[in-house]
Amino acid sequence: MTPDYSSQLRAAVAAARTAGEFLRARFADVKQVNAEMPHDLKLQLDRDTQQLIARCLLAEYPDYAILGEEGETGSMSAEALWIVDPIDGTVNYFYGIPIFCVSIALQVKDRVVLGCVYDPMQDECFTAVVGGAALLNGRAIRVSARQRMAEAVVFVGHGSHDGSGAEGVRRFAHISSQVRKVRILGSAALTLCYIATGRFDAYIENRINLWDFAAARVILECAGGKLEFTPEVAHARQGSVIAWNGQLPIHAALEMPTPQA
Ligand code: LIP
């Protein structure tokens, strides 16, 4: 029997909505860039938003710790740990592409038990507690029933930054030839929530972080979907993801022909 996490979920939703409105109000502003990487950006707003979320959550749950993209608060061995991505889709946000979200998960005794993903531009709030229904603005959602790759819409993320540039391109081409459409949203959390609502059917990416998908994974699995995470040996909080509606022959579709010598 899953304990009652309704009050923690309410706190996560309130914090996500507060952060979402904070980001929406600044969407058109000139944004301070704290770091530029070859395929990514760090904004001051990433940091400010995580601090805002932390204030909201710790006001209600002062004994909980926080593992976020912008740093840690408290002990990472705490029994209860919020896992936070203040802006999932940072590059989109910086370039004025309205596809980003706030992602908040709660991990208790090493099990992620609830997730909240809020898209302030669409005012779509995805939530789920393990053992319960996946909801979009309070209404139940379910993955698609599509069983053929030829009718599937698939997100295939890859980047040379993950060290698999050529392999990633080969995989992208291999999958693209089998599906109806490929889409790259730039937000793992929203992509997973779109699979949970049946808008997408599968998602494959070589390297994402725990905070990118922890909340959306609960939502996806409560909606009937599946997710396989393969952590990197050197970085347990980073790794590759295969997520799908639980119907598609995704593993067979991913099998690649041996490259010609
Ligand atoms: C993003 C992920 C996305 C990935 C990007 C980036 P961020 O997270 O959601 O799937 O392709 O490289 O990691 O950095 O915007 O929170």
py3Dmol code that shows the C-alpha trace and the ligand (Angstrom):
import py3Dmol

protein = """\
ATOM      1  CA  MET A   1       0.000   0.000   0.000  1.00  0.00           C
ATOM      2  CA  THR A   2       1.537   3.333  -1.080  1.00  0.00           C
ATOM      3  CA  PRO A   3       1.587   5.877   1.774  1.00  0.00           C
ATOM      4  CA  ASP A   4      -0.454   9.056   1.297  1.00  0.00           C
ATOM      5  CA  TYR A   5       1.725  11.610  -0.508  1.00  0.00           C
ATOM      6  CA  SER A   6      -1.127  13.983  -1.363  1.00  0.00           C
ATOM      7  CA  SER A   7       0.228  16.848   0.746  1.00  0.00           C
ATOM      8  CA  GLN A   8       3.698  16.490  -0.784  1.00  0.00           C
ATOM      9  CA  LEU A   9       2.120  16.471  -4.255  1.00  0.00           C
ATOM     10  CA  ARG A  10       0.198  19.645  -3.446  1.00  0.00           C
ATOM     11  CA  ALA A  11       3.466  21.271  -2.314  1.00  0.00           C
ATOM     12  CA  ALA A  12       5.222  20.169  -5.517  1.00  0.00           C
ATOM     13  CA  VAL A  13       2.393  21.513  -7.707  1.00  0.00           C
ATOM     14  CA  ALA A  14       2.349  24.834  -5.841  1.00  0.00           C
ATOM     15  CA  ALA A  15       6.134  25.198  -6.166  1.00  0.00           C
ATOM     16  CA  ALA A  16       6.088  24.216  -9.854  1.00  0.00           C
ATOM     17  CA  ARG A  17       3.304  26.690 -10.641  1.00  0.00           C
ATOM     18  CA  THR A  18       5.065  29.464  -8.720  1.00  0.00           C
ATOM     19  CA  ALA A  19       8.291  28.770 -10.619  1.00  0.00           C
ATOM     20  CA  GLY A  20       6.403  28.483 -13.903  1.00  0.00           C
ATOM     21  CA  GLU A  21       4.790  31.887 -13.480  1.00  0.00           C
ATOM     22  CA  PHE A  22       8.192  33.335 -12.491  1.00  0.00           C
ATOM     23  CA  LEU A  23       9.661  32.000 -15.763  1.00  0.00           C
ATOM     24  CA  ARG A  24       6.704  32.999 -17.909  1.00  0.00           C
ATOM     25  CA  ALA A  25       6.920  36.579 -16.617  1.00  0.00           C
ATOM     26  CA  ARG A  26      10.576  36.724 -17.697  1.00  0.00           C
ATOM     27  CA  PHE A  27      10.243  34.796 -20.965  1.00  0.00           C
ATOM     28  CA  ALA A  28      10.696  37.879 -23.159  1.00  0.00           C
ATOM     29  CA  ASP A  29      13.433  39.439 -21.015  1.00  0.00           C
ATOM     30  CA  VAL A  30      17.109  39.580 -21.882  1.00  0.00           C
ATOM     31  CA  LYS A  31      18.592  36.639 -20.002  1.00  0.00           C
ATOM     32  CA  GLN A  32      21.937  36.493 -18.201  1.00  0.00           C
ATOM     33  CA  VAL A  33      24.062  33.586 -19.423  1.00  0.00           C
ATOM     34  CA  ASN A  34      26.304  32.165 -16.691  1.00  0.00           C
ATOM     35  CA  ALA A  35      27.995  29.521 -18.856  1.00  0.00           C
ATOM     36  CA  GLU A  36      28.096  28.557 -22.517  1.00  0.00           C
ATOM     37  CA  MET A  37      28.980  24.982 -23.502  1.00  0.00           C
ATOM     38  CA  PRO A  38      29.296  23.629 -27.065  1.00  0.00           C
ATOM     39  CA  HIS A  39      25.738  22.256 -26.944  1.00  0.00           C
ATOM     40  CA  ASP A  40      24.173  23.805 -23.841  1.00  0.00           C
ATOM     41  CA  LEU A  41      23.732  26.943 -21.772  1.00  0.00           C
ATOM     42  CA  LYS A  42      23.482  27.827 -18.109  1.00  0.00           C
ATOM     43  CA  LEU A  43      21.317  30.822 -17.192  1.00  0.00           C
ATOM     44  CA  GLN A  44      21.163  32.846 -13.995  1.00  0.00           C
ATOM     45  CA  LEU A  45      17.434  32.125 -14.179  1.00  0.00           C
ATOM     46  CA  ASP A  46      18.153  28.374 -13.841  1.00  0.00           C
ATOM     47  CA  ARG A  47      19.758  29.183 -10.495  1.00  0.00           C
ATOM     48  CA  ASP A  48      17.174  31.770  -9.406  1.00  0.00           C
ATOM     49  CA  THR A  49      14.294  29.440 -10.261  1.00  0.00           C
ATOM     50  CA  GLN A  50      15.758  26.524  -8.323  1.00  0.00           C
ATOM     51  CA  GLN A  51      16.238  28.827  -5.316  1.00  0.00           C
ATOM     52  CA  LEU A  52      12.579  29.874  -5.588  1.00  0.00           C
ATOM     53  CA  ILE A  53      11.445  26.234  -5.754  1.00  0.00           C
ATOM     54  CA  ALA A  54      13.660  25.356  -2.778  1.00  0.00           C
ATOM     55  CA  ARG A  55      12.154  28.161  -0.679  1.00  0.00           C
ATOM     56  CA  CYS A  56       8.644  26.919  -1.478  1.00  0.00           C
ATOM     57  CA  LEU A  57       9.381  23.252  -0.739  1.00  0.00           C
ATOM     58  CA  LEU A  58      11.563  23.732   2.355  1.00  0.00           C
ATOM     59  CA  ALA A  59       8.973  26.068   3.911  1.00  0.00           C
ATOM     60  CA  GLU A  60       6.638  23.052   4.087  1.00  0.00           C
ATOM     61  CA  TYR A  61       9.200  20.228   4.343  1.00  0.00           C
ATOM     62  CA  PRO A  62      12.313  21.646   6.083  1.00  0.00           C
ATOM     63  CA  ASP A  63      13.735  18.174   6.762  1.00  0.00           C
ATOM     64  CA  TYR A  64      13.685  17.125   3.104  1.00  0.00           C
ATOM     65  CA  ALA A  65      16.804  17.480   0.956  1.00  0.00           C
ATOM     66  CA  ILE A  66      16.965  18.780  -2.604  1.00  0.00           C
ATOM     67  CA  LEU A  67      18.984  17.396  -5.536  1.00  0.00           C
ATOM     68  CA  GLY A  68      18.717  19.861  -8.387  1.00  0.00           C
ATOM     69  CA  GLU A  69      20.378  20.664 -11.664  1.00  0.00           C
ATOM     70  CA  GLU A  70      21.682  23.826  -9.983  1.00  0.00           C
ATOM     71  CA  GLY A  71      23.004  22.186  -6.829  1.00  0.00           C
ATOM     72  CA  GLU A  72      22.175  20.279  -3.664  1.00  0.00           C
ATOM     73  CA  THR A  73      20.497  21.329  -0.412  1.00  0.00           C
ATOM     74  CA  GLY A  74      20.777  19.094   2.654  1.00  0.00           C
ATOM     75  CA  SER A  75      22.106  15.547   2.785  1.00  0.00           C
ATOM     76  CA  MET A  76      21.824  13.394  -0.327  1.00  0.00           C
ATOM     77  CA  SER A  77      21.369  10.425   2.026  1.00  0.00           C
ATOM     78  CA  ALA A  78      18.218  12.003   3.493  1.00  0.00           C
ATOM     79  CA  GLU A  79      15.210   9.679   3.556  1.00  0.00           C
ATOM     80  CA  ALA A  80      13.172  12.201   1.535  1.00  0.00           C
ATOM     81  CA  LEU A  81      14.745  13.999  -1.404  1.00  0.00           C
ATOM     82  CA  TRP A  82      13.179  16.412  -3.905  1.00  0.00           C
ATOM     83  CA  ILE A  83      14.682  16.030  -7.405  1.00  0.00           C
ATOM     84  CA  VAL A  84      14.363  19.333  -9.266  1.00  0.00           C
ATOM     85  CA  ASP A  85      14.996  20.619 -12.770  1.00  0.00           C
ATOM     86  CA  PRO A  86      14.077  24.296 -12.587  1.00  0.00           C
ATOM     87  CA  ILE A  87      14.037  24.764 -16.353  1.00  0.00           C
ATOM     88  CA  ASP A  88      13.932  21.616 -18.461  1.00  0.00           C
ATOM     89  CA  GLY A  89      14.502  23.031 -21.918  1.00  0.00           C
ATOM     90  CA  THR A  90      16.919  25.793 -20.936  1.00  0.00           C
ATOM     91  CA  VAL A  91      18.184  26.330 -24.481  1.00  0.00           C
ATOM     92  CA  ASN A  92      14.598  26.636 -25.754  1.00  0.00           C
ATOM     93  CA  TYR A  93      13.844  29.153 -23.005  1.00  0.00           C
ATOM     94  CA  PHE A  94      16.910  31.237 -23.843  1.00  0.00           C
ATOM     95  CA  TYR A  95      16.113  31.320 -27.577  1.00  0.00           C
ATOM     96  CA  GLY A  96      12.466  32.241 -26.991  1.00  0.00           C
ATOM     97  CA  ILE A  97      11.104  28.826 -27.980  1.00  0.00           C
ATOM     98  CA  PRO A  98       8.073  28.258 -25.697  1.00  0.00           C
ATOM     99  CA  ILE A  99       8.831  24.563 -25.061  1.00  0.00           C
ATOM    100  CA  PHE A 100      10.161  24.153 -21.516  1.00  0.00           C
ATOM    101  CA  CYS A 101       8.879  23.115 -18.116  1.00  0.00           C
ATOM    102  CA  VAL A 102       9.538  22.882 -14.388  1.00  0.00           C
ATOM    103  CA  SER A 103      10.112  19.344 -13.129  1.00  0.00           C
ATOM    104  CA  ILE A 104       9.818  18.278  -9.465  1.00  0.00           C
ATOM    105  CA  ALA A 105       9.983  14.681  -8.213  1.00  0.00           C
ATOM    106  CA  LEU A 106      10.008  13.275  -4.694  1.00  0.00           C
ATOM    107  CA  GLN A 107      12.229  10.317  -3.814  1.00  0.00           C
ATOM    108  CA  VAL A 108      11.552   8.487  -0.520  1.00  0.00           C
ATOM    109  CA  LYS A 109      13.884   5.702   0.626  1.00  0.00           C
ATOM    110  CA  ASP A 110      15.503   5.546  -2.821  1.00  0.00           C
ATOM    111  CA  ARG A 111      12.157   5.239  -4.662  1.00  0.00           C
ATOM    112  CA  VAL A 112      10.736   8.097  -6.720  1.00  0.00           C
ATOM    113  CA  VAL A 113       7.124   8.197  -5.516  1.00  0.00           C
ATOM    114  CA  LEU A 114       5.642  11.270  -7.205  1.00  0.00           C
ATOM    115  CA  GLY A 115       6.206  13.630 -10.084  1.00  0.00           C
ATOM    116  CA  CYS A 116       4.998  17.049 -11.193  1.00  0.00           C
ATOM    117  CA  VAL A 117       5.872  18.611 -14.555  1.00  0.00           C
ATOM    118  CA  TYR A 118       4.494  22.082 -15.270  1.00  0.00           C
ATOM    119  CA  ASP A 119       4.526  23.841 -18.661  1.00  0.00           C
ATOM    120  CA  PRO A 120       3.629  27.492 -17.914  1.00  0.00           C
ATOM    121  CA  MET A 121       3.272  28.462 -21.576  1.00  0.00           C
ATOM    122  CA  GLN A 122       0.502  25.909 -22.183  1.00  0.00           C
ATOM    123  CA  ASP A 123      -0.643  25.949 -18.536  1.00  0.00           C
ATOM    124  CA  GLU A 124      -0.368  22.155 -18.528  1.00  0.00           C
ATOM    125  CA  CYS A 125       0.370  20.528 -15.184  1.00  0.00           C
ATOM    126  CA  PHE A 126       1.185  16.804 -15.338  1.00  0.00           C
ATOM    127  CA  THR A 127       1.121  14.889 -12.043  1.00  0.00           C
ATOM    128  CA  ALA A 128       1.243  11.339 -10.715  1.00  0.00           C
ATOM    129  CA  VAL A 129       1.856   9.415  -7.497  1.00  0.00           C
ATOM    130  CA  VAL A 130       3.046   5.809  -7.812  1.00  0.00           C
ATOM    131  CA  GLY A 131       0.117   3.419  -7.750  1.00  0.00           C
ATOM    132  CA  GLY A 132      -2.265   6.137  -8.890  1.00  0.00           C
ATOM    133  CA  ALA A 133      -3.469   7.724 -12.126  1.00  0.00           C
ATOM    134  CA  ALA A 134      -1.428  10.060 -14.288  1.00  0.00           C
ATOM    135  CA  LEU A 135      -3.211  13.410 -14.587  1.00  0.00           C
ATOM    136  CA  LEU A 136      -3.066  16.444 -16.861  1.00  0.00           C
ATOM    137  CA  ASN A 137      -4.675  19.426 -15.097  1.00  0.00           C
ATOM    138  CA  GLY A 138      -6.542  16.926 -12.934  1.00  0.00           C
ATOM    139  CA  ARG A 139      -7.880  14.753 -15.787  1.00  0.00           C
ATOM    140  CA  ALA A 140      -6.632  11.182 -16.299  1.00  0.00           C
ATOM    141  CA  ILE A 141      -4.239  10.586 -19.215  1.00  0.00           C
ATOM    142  CA  ARG A 142      -3.129   7.395 -20.943  1.00  0.00           C
ATOM    143  CA  VAL A 143      -0.433   6.412 -23.441  1.00  0.00           C
ATOM    144  CA  SER A 144      -1.367   5.692 -27.063  1.00  0.00           C
ATOM    145  CA  ALA A 145      -2.346   2.225 -28.255  1.00  0.00           C
ATOM    146  CA  ARG A 146      -0.198   2.492 -31.384  1.00  0.00           C
ATOM    147  CA  GLN A 147       1.650  -0.779 -32.011  1.00  0.00           C
ATOM    148  CA  ARG A 148       3.283  -0.134 -35.387  1.00  0.00           C
ATOM    149  CA  MET A 149       6.469   1.934 -35.762  1.00  0.00           C
ATOM    150  CA  ALA A 150       5.146   3.199 -39.120  1.00  0.00           C
ATOM    151  CA  GLU A 151       2.377   5.085 -37.284  1.00  0.00           C
ATOM    152  CA  ALA A 152       4.578   6.289 -34.418  1.00  0.00           C
ATOM    153  CA  VAL A 153       5.822   9.788 -33.595  1.00  0.00           C
ATOM    154  CA  VAL A 154       9.211   9.437 -31.922  1.00  0.00           C
ATOM    155  CA  PHE A 155      11.642  11.809 -30.202  1.00  0.00           C
ATOM    156  CA  VAL A 156      15.234  10.839 -30.944  1.00  0.00           C
ATOM    157  CA  GLY A 157      17.683  13.002 -29.056  1.00  0.00           C
ATOM    158  CA  HIS A 158      21.402  12.817 -29.641  1.00  0.00           C
ATOM    159  CA  GLY A 159      24.275  15.192 -29.619  1.00  0.00           C
ATOM    160  CA  SER A 160      27.965  14.988 -30.374  1.00  0.00           C
ATOM    161  CA  HIS A 161      28.372  16.199 -26.795  1.00  0.00           C
ATOM    162  CA  ASP A 162      27.481  12.741 -25.596  1.00  0.00           C
ATOM    163  CA  GLY A 163      30.465  11.317 -27.416  1.00  0.00           C
ATOM    164  CA  SER A 164      28.284   9.327 -29.787  1.00  0.00           C
ATOM    165  CA  GLY A 165      27.841  11.898 -32.513  1.00  0.00           C
ATOM    166  CA  ALA A 166      28.342   9.552 -35.485  1.00  0.00           C
ATOM    167  CA  GLU A 167      26.524   6.676 -33.763  1.00  0.00           C
ATOM    168  CA  GLY A 168      23.727   9.046 -32.759  1.00  0.00           C
ATOM    169  CA  VAL A 169      23.295  10.206 -36.348  1.00  0.00           C
ATOM    170  CA  ARG A 170      23.228   6.592 -37.567  1.00  0.00           C
ATOM    171  CA  ARG A 171      20.579   5.722 -34.972  1.00  0.00           C
ATOM    172  CA  PHE A 172      18.569   8.842 -35.826  1.00  0.00           C
ATOM    173  CA  ALA A 173      18.586   7.923 -39.531  1.00  0.00           C
ATOM    174  CA  HIS A 174      17.743   4.281 -38.751  1.00  0.00           C
ATOM    175  CA  ILE A 175      14.719   5.171 -36.629  1.00  0.00           C
ATOM    176  CA  SER A 176      13.575   8.017 -38.895  1.00  0.00           C
ATOM    177  CA  SER A 177      13.201   5.587 -41.795  1.00  0.00           C
ATOM    178  CA  GLN A 178      10.768   3.441 -39.778  1.00  0.00           C
ATOM    179  CA  VAL A 179       8.402   5.965 -38.160  1.00  0.00           C
ATOM    180  CA  ARG A 180       5.765   8.484 -39.241  1.00  0.00           C
ATOM    181  CA  LYS A 181       7.642  11.455 -37.810  1.00  0.00           C
ATOM    182  CA  VAL A 182      10.613  12.255 -35.615  1.00  0.00           C
ATOM    183  CA  ARG A 183      10.394  15.237 -33.290  1.00  0.00           C
ATOM    184  CA  ILE A 184      13.110  16.753 -31.073  1.00  0.00           C
ATOM    185  CA  LEU A 185      11.462  18.954 -28.431  1.00  0.00           C
ATOM    186  CA  GLY A 186      14.559  19.830 -26.379  1.00  0.00           C
ATOM    187  CA  SER A 187      12.821  18.958 -23.091  1.00  0.00           C
ATOM    188  CA  ALA A 188      13.018  15.364 -21.887  1.00  0.00           C
ATOM    189  CA  ALA A 189      10.381  15.904 -19.193  1.00  0.00           C
ATOM    190  CA  LEU A 190       7.808  17.336 -21.604  1.00  0.00           C
ATOM    191  CA  THR A 191       8.578  14.626 -24.142  1.00  0.00           C
ATOM    192  CA  LEU A 192       7.875  11.911 -21.579  1.00  0.00           C
ATOM    193  CA  CYS A 193       4.653  13.651 -20.519  1.00  0.00           C
ATOM    194  CA  TYR A 194       3.631  13.842 -24.186  1.00  0.00           C
ATOM    195  CA  ILE A 195       4.068  10.066 -24.421  1.00  0.00           C
ATOM    196  CA  ALA A 196       1.926   9.761 -21.266  1.00  0.00           C
ATOM    197  CA  THR A 197      -0.847  11.716 -23.029  1.00  0.00           C
ATOM    198  CA  GLY A 198      -0.543   9.770 -26.296  1.00  0.00           C
ATOM    199  CA  ARG A 199       0.814  12.741 -28.288  1.00  0.00           C
ATOM    200  CA  PHE A 200       4.161  10.947 -28.761  1.00  0.00           C
ATOM    201  CA  ASP A 201       4.871   7.221 -28.775  1.00  0.00           C
ATOM    202  CA  ALA A 202       8.553   6.826 -27.903  1.00  0.00           C
ATOM    203  CA  TYR A 203      11.668   8.707 -26.823  1.00  0.00           C
ATOM    204  CA  ILE A 204      15.301   7.704 -27.179  1.00  0.00           C
ATOM    205  CA  GLU A 205      18.238   9.759 -25.933  1.00  0.00           C
ATOM    206  CA  ASN A 206      21.833   8.875 -25.246  1.00  0.00           C
ATOM    207  CA  ARG A 207      22.565  11.141 -22.312  1.00  0.00           C
ATOM    208  CA  ILE A 208      20.232  12.908 -19.945  1.00  0.00           C
ATOM    209  CA  ASN A 209      20.337  13.613 -16.241  1.00  0.00           C
ATOM    210  CA  LEU A 210      18.227  12.178 -13.441  1.00  0.00           C
ATOM    211  CA  TRP A 211      16.512  15.542 -12.832  1.00  0.00           C
ATOM    212  CA  ASP A 212      15.486  15.712 -16.516  1.00  0.00           C
ATOM    213  CA  PHE A 213      13.276  12.604 -16.262  1.00  0.00           C
ATOM    214  CA  ALA A 214      12.676  11.591 -12.613  1.00  0.00           C
ATOM    215  CA  ALA A 215       9.268  13.296 -12.312  1.00  0.00           C
ATOM    216  CA  ALA A 216       8.064  12.541 -15.840  1.00  0.00           C
ATOM    217  CA  ARG A 217       8.981   8.869 -15.447  1.00  0.00           C
ATOM    218  CA  VAL A 218       6.386   8.473 -12.668  1.00  0.00           C
ATOM    219  CA  ILE A 219       3.804  10.230 -14.839  1.00  0.00           C
ATOM    220  CA  LEU A 220       4.637   8.060 -17.869  1.00  0.00           C
ATOM    221  CA  GLU A 221       4.562   4.771 -15.940  1.00  0.00           C
ATOM    222  CA  CYS A 222       1.283   5.684 -14.198  1.00  0.00           C
ATOM    223  CA  ALA A 223      -0.134   6.356 -17.692  1.00  0.00           C
ATOM    224  CA  GLY A 224       0.830   2.854 -18.843  1.00  0.00           C
ATOM    225  CA  GLY A 225       4.159   3.643 -20.476  1.00  0.00           C
ATOM    226  CA  LYS A 226       7.608   2.167 -19.876  1.00  0.00           C
ATOM    227  CA  LEU A 227      11.058   3.669 -19.400  1.00  0.00           C
ATOM    228  CA  GLU A 228      14.476   1.998 -19.325  1.00  0.00           C
ATOM    229  CA  PHE A 229      17.353   4.044 -17.908  1.00  0.00           C
ATOM    230  CA  THR A 230      20.918   2.814 -18.337  1.00  0.00           C
ATOM    231  CA  PRO A 231      23.215   4.815 -16.059  1.00  0.00           C
ATOM    232  CA  GLU A 232      26.734   5.650 -17.131  1.00  0.00           C
ATOM    233  CA  VAL A 233      29.440   3.815 -15.202  1.00  0.00           C
ATOM    234  CA  ALA A 234      31.169   7.035 -14.183  1.00  0.00           C
ATOM    235  CA  HIS A 235      27.995   9.072 -13.558  1.00  0.00           C
ATOM    236  CA  ALA A 236      25.088   7.173 -11.964  1.00  0.00           C
ATOM    237  CA  ARG A 237      22.810  10.232 -12.337  1.00  0.00           C
ATOM    238  CA  GLN A 238      23.449  10.395 -16.110  1.00  0.00           C
ATOM    239  CA  GLY A 239      22.657   7.879 -18.770  1.00  0.00           C
ATOM    240  CA  SER A 240      20.648   6.781 -21.750  1.00  0.00           C
ATOM    241  CA  VAL A 241      16.876   6.458 -21.910  1.00  0.00           C
ATOM    242  CA  ILE A 242      14.435   4.404 -23.954  1.00  0.00           C
ATOM    243  CA  ALA A 243      10.813   5.311 -23.202  1.00  0.00           C
ATOM    244  CA  TRP A 244       7.698   4.205 -25.046  1.00  0.00           C
ATOM    245  CA  ASN A 245       3.972   3.568 -24.803  1.00  0.00           C
ATOM    246  CA  GLY A 246       4.562  -0.049 -23.782  1.00  0.00           C
ATOM    247  CA  GLN A 247       3.099  -1.240 -27.115  1.00  0.00           C
ATOM    248  CA  LEU A 248       5.656  -0.511 -29.831  1.00  0.00           C
ATOM    249  CA  PRO A 249       8.411  -3.038 -30.765  1.00  0.00           C
ATOM    250  CA  ILE A 250      10.935  -0.369 -29.832  1.00  0.00           C
ATOM    251  CA  HIS A 251      13.888  -2.659 -29.094  1.00  0.00           C
ATOM    252  CA  ALA A 252      13.601  -4.451 -32.427  1.00  0.00           C
ATOM    253  CA  ALA A 253      13.336  -1.068 -34.173  1.00  0.00           C
ATOM    254  CA  LEU A 254      16.533   0.090 -32.458  1.00  0.00           C
ATOM    255  CA  GLU A 255      18.576  -2.878 -33.650  1.00  0.00           C
ATOM    256  CA  MET A 256      21.081  -1.418 -36.086  1.00  0.00           C
ATOM    257  CA  PRO A 257      22.634  -3.107 -39.107  1.00  0.00           C
ATOM    258  CA  THR A 258      26.364  -3.696 -38.696  1.00  0.00           C
ATOM    259  CA  PRO A 259      28.228  -0.778 -40.334  1.00  0.00           C
ATOM    260  CA  GLN A 260      29.908  -1.813 -43.583  1.00  0.00           C
ATOM    261  CA  ALA A 261      33.728  -2.070 -43.227  1.00  0.00           C
TER     262      ALA A 261
END
"""
ligand_1 = """\
16
LIP
C 17.675 19.142 -21.544
C 16.949 17.832 -21.749
C 16.920 17.446 -23.239
C 18.337 17.297 -23.742
C 19.088 18.603 -23.561
C 19.073 19.091 -22.100
P 17.988 20.942 -19.622
O 17.699 19.453 -20.168
O 15.637 17.944 -21.256
O 16.222 16.245 -23.449
O 18.301 16.945 -25.107
O 20.420 18.419 -23.976
O 19.845 18.218 -21.322
O 19.488 21.075 -19.641
O 17.340 21.923 -20.524
O 17.449 20.951 -18.217
"""
view = py3Dmol.view(width=600, height=400)
view.addModel(protein, "pdb")
view.setStyle({"model": 0}, {"cartoon": {"style": "trace"}})
view.addModel(ligand_1, "xyz")
view.setStyle({"model": 1}, {"stick": {}})
view.zoomTo()
view.show()
